[in-house]
């Protein structure tokens, strides 16, 4: 194989047992640590999430997301809980902030935790929980970004 500067691999872990996947992961990590570049195409998104630094997501033949793993998978929005959810939802609506209500009564708000906390304080709402939103993971991100394409194809 020589000493290429770039390795281009398509589904390199396909058909490998767990020991083989670990070996492949170690090989690619060592290669990158020595300054090499690895371009990897795979549908094994959990494996990609473990080893990739930069990610390009393609859905229906188009780029739907690109960036570093940290950029693409960072927590999204804010999770908040309060016994006065009616008052908080009214305040969020008045402020023009998008939110959804979770099954446990918590709110997922498309805003920074500080902004939600200040809004709650200004409206005299006691919060029992306020934290950054959860990291969705590469698989969940992929499914969310390509869901409309999949639905469109299934309908056709």
Secondary structure, DSSP 8 states (H G I E B T S, - for coil): ----SEEEEESTTTT--HHHHHHHHHHHHHHHHTT-EEEEE-S-HHHHHHH-SEEEEEETTEEEEEEEHHHHHS--SEEEE-TTHHHHHHHHHHTT--EEE-TTS-EEESS-HHHHHHHHHHTT---SEEEE----HHHHHHHHHHHHHHHHHHH-
